[in-house]
Amino acid sequence: MTYYAHSAQGETKDTWQQLYEHLESVAQLASKNASEFGAESLGYAAGLLHDLGKYTAEFQSRLKGGSRVDLATWGARICCERLGPLGMLLAYGIAGHHADLANSRDTEGRTSLQDRLRVPLPGLDPCWQQEIALPDASLVPLAGFAANNTRGQFQLICLGRMLLVLKRTSRVTKE
């Protein structure tokens, strides 16, 4: 099956952007932008995973007028499972890229990231693993951002926010 990232009303599928192309393009741009603060591999991983939920039959149906689908939570889950210590940090940015950063736990009626990670999601086609390749988790820089114990947590919070902003400014669509 061919998975698409975007459709265009009134256009045939041969003009639609394929999903793996979209994810790779966003990953490259996010990596380039993140090089400004030494987090290229984090930007790349966030770009690859930001729309992972588009690898579902439900999202592909959405492109033809179907119901809305949560397309970011799958990427957040995969980050937590596969990308080591910074996976959770990336998960916040990925889960919030169409909305805003979630809280770590429920407050004032907002859904927390932990709640989003637990909700049932549509089945993710495992073919995504053949179409995109995640960076090695050991390549993700951590020491430089949290080396100073008195400012380490603050630095990580700032890094998470930078990656969210980065993702929002790294939109790539087929020309």
N, C-alpha and C positions, 0 to 999 in steps of 0.2 A: 504494500500500500504506500502511496505517496502522501506525505503529510505537508500541509501548507501552513504558513504563518499568517498570511493576510489574503483577503480576497478583494475584488473590485466589482462593485455592482455593475451588471451589464456586460462584464468581460468573461471570457471563457477561462477554464482552469489553466490553460497553457500560459496565461499571462500572470497567474497568481505566484506569489513568492513562496518558494519551498522553505519548509521550516528549518532544515539544517543550514541553509544559506543565511537565513535571518539570524539564527543563533551564532553562527561563526562570525558574521559581520559585526554584530553587536559586541561579541567577545573581543574582537580585534580592536574596535574603537574604544571600548571600556579599558582594555589593557593599556592602550596608548595614553589615554587620559589619566589613568592611575599611575603611570610612570612619573608623573609630577610629584607624587608623594611616596614613591618607592613601593607600590603595591600592584605591580603589573599582573602577577599571577592571580591575585584576588579579583581584580577587575575582569580578567579573562574568565575565571570560573563563574563569577556573577553573571556575566554576559551570556555564557553558554546555558546557564540554568534558569534564567529569569522567566522564560516561557515554556518550561519543560512540560507543563500540563496540556500543551497543545498537541502532544503525542497521545491523545485520547480520541476515541470515536466521538465522544460528546462534543469536544471542541470542534472537530472537523464538521460535525453537523451544525454547529453554531455559525460557521462560515457560510452556510447555505440558509441562514435565517432561524436556526434553532435557538434554544434557551441559553442564557448566560452560563458560563462555566468558570470555576475557580481554576485559573491556569498558572498561578504562581506557587501554590503550596507544594506541589510535587517537587519543584526545584529546591524549595526550602528543606524539605525532608531529605532529599538526596545530599544536600550540603551537610546536614547534621550527621548523616550516616557515613559519608565517605571523605570528608575534607578535614578531618583532624580537629585541632583545637579551635581554629577560626571558623569552622563550619557553622556553628550557631550564630556567630556574628554576621556571616554572609546571609544566613537564613532570614534574619530580620530585614535586611535590605531587599532580598528577593521577594519575600512575602509582602512587603510594603510597597513594591514598585508601582502598583496601580492605585494604591491608597496612601498609607502613611505608616511610619514605624509603629509596630504593635508594642504594647507593654509586655513585660515578662510574665505578668500574671494579671488576672481580671481586676480592673479598677474602673469605677464610674461607668459601668455598662459597656466598656470596650472589650472586644474579644482579644485575648492574649495570644501571643505566638504559640505558647504551649497548647492552647485549645485548638488553634488552626492546625497544628501538626498532628493532632489526634483525630480529626474529623475524617469520616469515610470519604474517599475520593474516587472518581471514575478510574477504571483500569488503565494503567500506563503501559503502552506498547513497549516491550523490551527492545525493539529495533532502535530506539534512541541511542543505545550503547554502541551500535555499529555506525551510526551517523555522526555522532559527536564524541570526542575523547576528552575526558576531564583531566586537568593537570594532576600530576603526582602530588598528593597531600604533603609530602616532605619538602616540596618546593615552596610552599606557602610561608612567607616570612612572618614570624611572630616576635622574635627576640627584640628587634629594633623598636617595636611599638610598645612593648610592655617591660622593657628592661629595668626601668626605674620604678621600684615598688611604690613610691609615694605618688607617682603620677600614672602608673601603668593602666589602671582601670579607666581613668579619664582619657588617656591616649586611645584605648580601644573603643570607647564610646565615640570619640571624634572620628576614628577610622570608620566605624560603622555608618555614621552619618555621611561621611565623605563618599562612601561606596553607594549609598542610597541616592545621593545627589548625582553622582557619576552615572548611575544606571538611568536615571531620568533624563540625562542629557546625552545619552548614547543611543538615541533612536536611529535605526537604520531601516529603510524600506527599499524595495526594489525600484531602481530608477527606470 
